[in-house]
Amino acid sequence: MDITRAIGRKEMSFRVSAAMIVIAALFGCEAQPSTGQEQPGVNPSCDQKQSKRMPTLQHPPTLKIAKYQRGDQLSISVEAASGPEHPYAELTRGDDRVCVPLIFEAPVSPEKAGIAHGKLMEGMDLGRWNVRLMWGTDPYGAGVLEIQPPETGSLKLTELDPETTYDLTTAYVPDPQETAPATAVNVSNERLNLPLEQLPNLRINWRDKVYGVLWSDCETVPSLGDQQHPVPSPARFFACKTDTADVIEIRGVPDGATFFKVDDGTQPTPISSTTLNHQMYFADASKISASMKKHTVSVTLHGGGFQVVNPSDNAIWINGVRQTAVWDSCSLTLNLGANNKPQPLTIHGELISAEEIRLCSVPVPANGSLQLAVGYGDTQSQPKVLRAFNLGKTPVATTSGLIALVLALLPLLLLSCLRRSYRIGDSDYKWRMLFLDPETDTYSLSKLQFYLWTVAAIFSYAYLFISRVLVQFASWPDVPGSLPGIILVAGGTAVTSQVITATKGSKGAGEEKPGWADFITSGGVVAADRLQMLLWTLFGVGAFLYAVWQLQPGTITDLPAIPDRLMVLMGISSAGYLGGKIARKAGPVIAEMSIMPAESDAALALERDAGESPDLVGAITRAQQTLTDMKPITTANAKSARDALDQAVRNAGAAHTSAEFAQLVTDLGARCTNAETAAATAATDFAGDKATSDEAEAAQSAAAALQEFTADVLQAISLASDGPMQAEEAPPLIARTIELRGTNLSPDALFEIDQADLPFRMMIDKDGKNQPEIVTRDSVNPTFASLLRITIDPMKLGDSDQTQFAAWFGNDGHHTLTIINPDGQKSELSFDVPPATAQKVKS
């Protein structure tokens, strides 16, 4: 059950109880305050006490007039000469029933009708009431009356502010599956020192919830409920004017309630309190911990004819159902509950003027559509539709952007699975392969256009899908007609570009590594058609995304159509791009280059010099033979001479580098001296009979062999170093052959190395002409070469050209070769002249 509707029925029972008390007091119609025993929403009827049965009326009674206001005299025309003791009118409206005691005035003449009249209650609801005249024990239908408000201006609802909103507030209401336990609290009637005109500013704060106070008669008692049928809450309190000036009485105030005024925040002075012998049983929603979320909105109603004298007379309909509102102020801090402490949801209304009403805490149905109408009684205005959406532009756009981003990153994720990256020079291009043209190693403009429009199409369709399905709860939208056209232009341009490249040849490669300038250049030359296509692509994508961003998720039905002439301009731009590729000659692309010989002149000289090692084979063989022929020796001096020879032979056999040979020469001199000293000592030992003649001869033989070995080694090293010395005096001039492999290599192109010209006069082909040599012609463009050879012979160069040649190939280093075709398109490729691989041997 809707909580607001249940509260409305309870409030009606309050008024019926008051009417019954008035009847009981004035005319013997017994009525008791509601004790909650009756079924919720059903009011007790009047106890019909009549002293006798009256004669049947020949003509039905009729209302004198059909429209009344509260407090007016109800008049019923009755064709009877006399009336019952206690006639009364029974007014019914839905489940509500009110008794109005009547006084019958007999007609002044037989031909006239009598009049039964009584006063309508102040607290009656506005609208149409069915009237029955209780004439004795017989009821008679008297017609339908309508209670009108004090102000009956032209009722109209002109607009809602806003008509579409994304500003939703979350309220936590008790879970309808949970039953709130009944809690009892004592109630009383409170008298306050407050002028009646201040009543609209009075508020009651009870259990952290604020309630308004309504004007009624002093007999109105709120329904108190019981243990089995607790009231939802005292959603309304009734006040009445007392006999004392500036004193009002509030009916059915629960213990713990406090009063305050919203205009100045002060508390009115209490005068007296009358404790009732009753307890109010209310469904304590604070005891329910299970909650459910409910979205609410605030809205301002503009129109006319709104009720100002009594704001509670204004009725609000939402989707055809009349709602109960608490008329206080939307500027109050509303208790919308919490996840673990839900609160029943109450609509709050604030009357600004006869032309403006503010509503807050208005519940939003699942579909987000609210038909709002305003009125009084049974009169309501034409409804206006408020659309409330739980997702605004920013979250929808953010989600769409994330979807487009994830899908765009998916190819990058797949590329990351590659074991090897695409390498250009010394740089890896794994993820940027998406934009690379593998034929030229440059960034492709047609690929960029295709990707940009693809991402824009994904973003825009995701925006439309989320808006239609998740915001508007509509069906899956069809693909808008503008998207295929966009993809067709971008995809057609990319495919046609590949066809033109395959049939006519690629553009020039430009610089060796790809750069952002590739999008507007062809072979390093700015191409107007490429620049125009890039600008139109960026503008078109940006304008399309901005147009999508301008659409609200709650009202979007389709994506914005690209204007026909803009589509034509984009097509013309793409056609110009493709036409430029057709009109432009194919550009050079160097895929590979080789230089023979690859080393620098200095490295070649060092390698040649280091290639002639000293020939020590003969000297080592003769020395080893001497060691083999020696007789066994035991004396220390003889062994020292022999060991010197043996170690010298070993060192010579282990020497390979120039440093080792230099160290060998130094060691041989020292060992010769040691061997001669040992031989002389061995001879002295022989003279003193300390050694044999064989040992003395062995020592002399070892010393002599070491002298001869040293001479042979020095001679071999001298012969080996004689050639390099001549080379240092006159370095050789070595010719270079450069071979370029690729596509669209023009034999008439200009060549540069390190941005210095390589003129034709420095080249020579096999026929002796100063020009490059076409080894293999290009299969697509036979006037170009796929293998181009450049030969440079420094022996035939002038002094200045030889200097330039030496700067390129004299020493090791990193260089860049550039070929520039006659149309200006170029291609670059770097190469290295390696350092020496051997060291020059010095004696």
NORJOHU-V339695 format. One record per pair of residues at least 12 apart in sequence whose C-alpha atoms are under 7 Angstrom apart, sorted by the first residue. I is the first residue (numbers start at 1). GAP is how many residues later the second one is. D is the distance in whole Angstrom. If there is no record, write none. Layout:
BEGIN
i={I I}
gap={GAP GAP}
d={D D}
END
This chain:
BEGIN
i={4 4 4 5 5 7 7 8 9 10 10 11 12 13 13 14 14 14 14 15 15 15 16 16 16 16 17 17 17 17 17 18 18 18 19 19 20 20 20 21 22 23 23 23 27 27 29 29 29 29 30 30 31 33 34 35 35 35 36 36 36 36 36 41 42 43 43 43 45 46 50 50 50 50 51 52 53 53 54 54 54 57 59 60 60 61 61 61 61 61 62 62 62 62 62 63 63 63 63 63 64 64 66 66 66 67 67 67 67 68 68 68 69 69 69 69 70 70 70 70 70 71 71 71 71 72 72 73 73 73 73 74 74 74 74 75 75 75 75 76 76 76 77 77 77 77 78 78 78 78 79 79 80 80 81 81 82 83 84 84 87 87 87 87 87 87 88 88 88 88 88 89 89 89 89 89 89 90 90 90 90 91 91 91 91 92 92 92 93 93 100 100 100 101 102 102 102 103 103 103 104 104 122 122 123 123 125 126 126 126 126 126 127 127 127 127 127 128 128 128 128 128 129 129 129 130 130 130 131 131 151 152 153 154 154 155 155 155 155 155 156 156 156 156 157 157 157 157 157 157 157 158 158 159 159 159 159 160 160 160 160 160 161 161 161 162 163 163 163 164 164 164 165 165 165 166 166 166 166 166 167 168 168 168 168 169 169 169 170 170 170 170 171 171 171 171 171 171 172 172 172 172 172 172 172 172 172 172 173 173 173 173 173 173 173 173 173 174 174 174 174 174 174 174 174 175 175 175 180 180 180 180 180 181 181 182 182 182 182 182 182 183 183 183 183 184 184 184 184 185 185 185 185 185 186 186 186 186 186 187 187 187 187 187 187 187 187 187 188 188 188 188 188 188 188 188 189 189 189 189 189 189 189 189 190 190 190 190 190 190 190 191 191 191 191 191 191 191 191 192 192 192 192 192 192 192 193 193 193 193 193 193 193 194 194 194 194 195 195 196 196 196 201 201 201 202 202 202 203 203 203 203 204 204 204 204 205 205 205 206 206 206 209 211 211 212 212 212 212 212 213 213 213 213 214 214 214 215 215 215 216 216 216 217 218 221 221 222 224 224 224 225 225 225 226 227 230 230 230 231 231 231 232 232 233 233 237 237 238 238 239 285 285 286 286 286 289 289 289 290 291 291 291 294 295 295 296 296 296 296 297 297 297 297 297 298 298 298 298 299 299 299 300 300 300 300 301 301 301 302 302 302 303 303 304 304 305 305 306 306 307 308 308 311 311 312 313 314 314 314 315 315 315 315 316 316 316 317 317 317 318 318 318 318 319 319 319 325 325 325 325 326 326 326 327 327 327 328 328 328 329 329 329 330 330 330 330 330 346 347 347 347 348 348 367 368 368 368 369 369 369 369 370 370 370 371 371 371 371 372 372 389 389 390 391 392 393 393 396 396 397 400 400 400 401 404 404 404 412 415 415 416 424 435 435 440 440 440 441 441 442 442 442 443 443 443 443 444 445 446 446 447 449 449 450 450 450 453 453 453 453 454 456 456 457 460 464 464 465 467 467 471 471 472 480 480 482 482 489 493 497 500 504 504 505 505 506 506 507 507 507 507 508 508 508 508 508 508 508 508 508 509 509 509 509 509 510 510 510 510 510 510 511 511 511 512 512 512 522 523 523 523 523 524 524 525 525 529 529 529 530 532 533 533 533 536 547 548 586 587 587 587 588 588 588 588 588 588 588 589 589 589 589 590 590 590 590 590 590 590 591 591 592 592 592 593 593 593 594 594 594 595 595 595 595 596 596 596 597 598 599 599 599 600 600 600 600 600 600 600 601 601 601 602 602 603 603 604 606 606 606 606 607 607 607 607 609 609 609 610 610 610 610 612 613 614 614 614 615 616 616 619 619 619 620 623 623 623 630 633 635 637 637 637 637 638 638 638 638 638 638 638 640 640 641 641 641 641 641 641 642 642 644 644 645 645 648 651 652 658 658 662 668 672 672 672 675 676 679 679 679 679 682 682 683 717 718 721 721 721 733 733 734 735 735 735 736 736 736 737 737 737 737 738 738 738 739 739 739 739 740 740 740 741 741 741 742 742 743 743 743 744 744 744 744 744 745 745 745 746 746 746 747 747 747 748 748 749 749 749 749 750 750 750 751 751 751 752 752 752 753 753 753 753 754 754 754 762 762 763 763 763 764 764 765 772 772 772 773 773 773 774 774 774 775 775 775 809 812 812 812 813 813 813 814 814 814 815 815 815 816 816 816 816 817 817}
gap={319 320 342 318 319 225 228 316 32 31 213 225 84 30 210 206 207 208 209 108 109 205 27 80 81 82 15 16 17 203 204 201 202 203 79 80 12 26 79 198 197 76 77 78 59 74 17 18 19 20 16 17 15 188 189 188 189 190 187 188 189 190 193 54 53 52 53 54 52 53 35 36 86 87 34 84 83 84 30 81 82 23 20 80 82 15 16 17 79 81 14 15 16 80 81 12 13 14 79 80 12 13 78 79 80 78 79 80 81 78 79 80 78 79 80 81 50 51 52 54 77 48 49 50 51 47 48 44 45 46 47 43 44 45 46 40 41 42 43 39 40 41 36 37 38 39 35 36 37 38 34 35 33 34 25 26 24 21 51 52 14 15 16 47 48 49 12 13 14 45 46 12 13 42 43 44 45 41 42 43 44 38 39 40 41 37 38 39 36 37 18 19 20 17 14 15 16 13 14 15 12 13 94 95 93 94 252 21 22 23 250 251 19 20 21 250 251 16 17 18 19 250 15 16 17 13 14 15 12 13 156 153 152 150 151 149 150 151 220 226 147 148 149 225 144 145 146 147 217 224 225 144 145 142 143 144 225 139 140 141 142 224 138 139 140 137 222 223 224 222 223 224 222 223 224 222 223 224 225 226 130 127 128 129 222 126 127 128 123 124 125 126 122 123 124 125 165 166 119 120 121 122 164 165 166 167 170 171 118 119 120 121 164 169 170 171 172 111 114 116 117 118 168 169 170 115 116 117 103 104 105 107 108 102 103 45 48 99 100 101 102 98 99 100 101 95 96 97 98 69 70 94 95 96 68 69 92 93 94 65 66 67 68 88 89 91 92 93 63 64 65 66 85 86 87 88 60 61 62 63 64 84 85 86 59 60 61 63 82 83 84 56 57 58 59 79 80 81 82 55 56 57 76 77 78 79 53 54 55 75 76 77 78 52 53 54 74 51 52 45 50 52 60 61 62 58 59 60 56 57 58 59 53 54 55 56 52 53 54 50 51 52 126 24 25 24 25 114 115 116 23 24 25 26 23 24 25 23 24 25 22 23 24 23 22 30 31 30 55 56 57 55 56 57 55 54 51 52 53 50 51 52 50 51 49 50 13 14 12 13 12 58 59 55 56 57 51 52 53 50 48 49 51 69 68 69 65 66 67 68 63 64 65 66 67 61 62 63 64 59 60 61 56 57 58 59 55 56 57 53 54 55 52 53 50 51 49 50 48 49 47 45 46 16 40 15 63 60 61 62 59 60 61 62 57 58 59 55 56 57 52 53 54 55 51 52 53 21 22 23 24 21 22 23 21 22 23 20 21 22 19 20 21 18 19 20 29 30 15 13 14 15 12 13 106 19 20 21 16 17 18 19 15 16 17 12 13 14 15 12 13 82 165 81 80 161 159 160 67 70 66 59 62 63 58 51 54 55 19 15 16 14 89 12 13 68 69 149 68 73 67 72 76 71 72 75 76 75 74 47 48 47 41 88 40 41 44 33 34 37 88 33 85 89 26 88 94 95 12 86 87 82 83 82 78 79 79 80 82 81 81 82 82 276 81 275 80 81 15 16 79 80 14 15 78 79 80 81 317 318 319 14 79 80 317 318 13 14 315 316 317 318 13 316 317 315 316 317 303 64 302 303 304 301 302 299 300 47 48 51 47 41 40 41 44 34 13 12 158 157 238 239 155 156 157 233 237 238 239 153 154 155 238 150 151 152 153 237 238 239 150 151 148 149 150 146 147 148 144 145 146 141 142 143 144 140 141 142 139 235 234 235 236 209 210 211 212 233 234 235 208 209 210 208 209 232 233 232 230 232 233 234 229 230 231 232 115 231 232 228 229 230 231 108 107 102 103 106 101 97 100 90 93 94 29 26 82 86 68 62 56 41 42 44 45 40 41 44 57 58 60 61 35 38 34 37 38 58 61 62 57 60 27 31 57 61 20 13 12 183 184 181 42 31 34 35 28 27 17 20 21 24 14 17 13 126 125 120 121 122 61 62 60 57 58 59 55 56 57 52 53 54 55 51 52 53 48 49 50 51 47 48 49 45 46 47 44 45 35 42 43 34 37 40 41 42 39 40 41 38 39 75 25 27 37 73 74 70 71 72 73 69 70 71 67 68 69 65 66 67 62 63 64 65 61 62 63 30 35 27 28 29 27 28 26 16 17 18 15 16 17 13 14 15 12 13 14 24 21 22 23 19 20 21 17 18 19 15 16 17 12 13 14 15 12 13}
d={6 5 7 6 6 7 7 6 5 6 7 7 7 6 7 6 6 5 6 6 7 6 7 7 6 6 7 5 6 6 7 5 4 6 6 6 7 7 7 6 7 7 7 6 7 6 6 6 7 7 7 6 7 7 5 7 6 6 7 6 4 5 6 7 6 7 6 7 6 6 7 7 6 6 7 6 5 6 7 7 5 7 7 7 7 6 6 5 7 5 5 5 7 5 6 6 4 6 6 6 6 6 7 5 6 6 5 6 7 6 5 6 5 5 6 7 6 6 5 7 7 6 5 6 5 6 6 6 5 5 6 5 5 6 6 6 6 4 7 6 5 6 6 6 5 6 6 5 6 7 4 6 7 6 6 6 6 6 6 5 6 5 7 6 6 7 5 4 5 6 5 6 7 7 6 5 6 6 5 6 7 6 6 5 7 6 5 7 5 6 6 7 7 6 6 5 5 5 5 6 4 7 6 6 5 6 7 5 6 7 6 4 5 5 7 4 5 7 6 4 6 7 6 5 6 6 5 7 6 6 6 7 5 6 5 5 4 7 7 6 5 5 7 5 7 6 4 7 7 6 7 6 5 6 5 7 7 7 6 5 6 7 6 5 7 6 7 5 6 6 5 6 6 5 6 6 5 6 6 5 7 6 6 5 7 6 5 6 6 6 5 6 6 5 6 7 5 6 6 6 5 6 6 5 5 6 5 6 6 6 6 7 7 5 5 5 6 7 6 6 5 6 5 6 6 6 5 5 5 6 5 7 6 6 6 6 6 6 5 5 6 5 6 6 6 6 5 4 7 6 7 5 5 7 6 6 7 4 6 5 5 4 6 7 6 7 6 6 7 5 5 6 7 5 4 5 7 6 5 5 6 6 5 6 6 5 7 7 6 5 6 7 6 4 6 6 5 5 6 6 6 6 6 6 5 5 6 5 7 6 5 6 6 5 5 6 6 4 6 7 6 7 5 5 6 6 5 7 6 5 6 7 6 6 5 7 6 5 6 7 5 7 7 7 7 6 7 6 6 6 6 5 6 6 6 5 6 6 5 6 6 6 5 5 5 6 6 6 7 4 6 6 5 7 5 6 5 4 5 6 5 6 6 5 6 7 7 7 6 6 6 6 7 6 7 7 5 6 7 7 6 7 6 7 6 6 5 5 4 5 6 6 5 7 7 6 4 6 6 6 5 6 7 6 4 6 6 5 6 6 5 7 5 6 6 4 6 7 4 6 6 7 6 7 6 6 6 7 6 5 6 5 5 7 6 5 7 6 5 6 6 5 5 7 6 5 7 7 5 5 6 6 5 6 6 5 6 7 6 6 7 6 5 6 6 6 7 6 7 6 5 5 5 6 7 6 5 6 7 6 5 6 6 5 6 6 6 4 6 5 6 6 6 7 6 7 6 6 6 7 6 5 5 5 6 6 6 5 6 7 6 7 6 6 7 7 5 6 7 6 6 5 6 6 7 6 6 6 5 6 5 6 6 6 5 6 7 7 7 7 6 7 7 7 6 6 7 7 6 5 6 7 6 6 6 6 5 6 7 6 6 7 7 7 5 7 5 6 6 6 5 4 6 4 7 4 5 6 5 6 6 5 6 5 7 5 4 4 7 5 4 6 7 6 5 7 5 5 7 6 4 5 6 6 6 7 6 6 5 6 6 7 5 6 6 7 7 7 6 6 5 7 6 5 5 7 7 6 6 5 5 7 5 7 6 5 7 6 7 7 6 5 6 5 7 5 5 6 6 5 7 7 6 5 7 6 5 7 6 6 5 5 7 5 5 5 6 6 7 7 6 5 6 6 6 6 4 7 7 6 6 5 7 7 5 7 5 6 7 6 6 5 6 6 6 5 5 5 6 6 6 6 6 7 6 7 6 6 6 6 7 5 7 6 6 7 7 6 6 7 7 5 7 6 4 6 6 5 6 6 6 5 6 6 6 5 6 7 7 5 6 7 6 7 6 6 5 5 7 5 5 7 5 7 5 7 7 7 7 6 6 6 7 6 4 6 6 5 7 7 6 4 6 6 5 6 7 6 4 6 6 5 6 6 5 7 5 7 6 7 5 7 7 5 6 7 5 5 6 5 6 6 6 7 7 7 7 6 5 4 6 6 5 6 6 5 6 6 5 7 7 6 4 6 6 5 7 6 6 6 5 5 6 6 6 7 6 5 6 5 6 6 5 6 5 6 7 7 5 5 5 6 5 7 6 5 6 6 5 6 7 6 4 6 6 6}
END
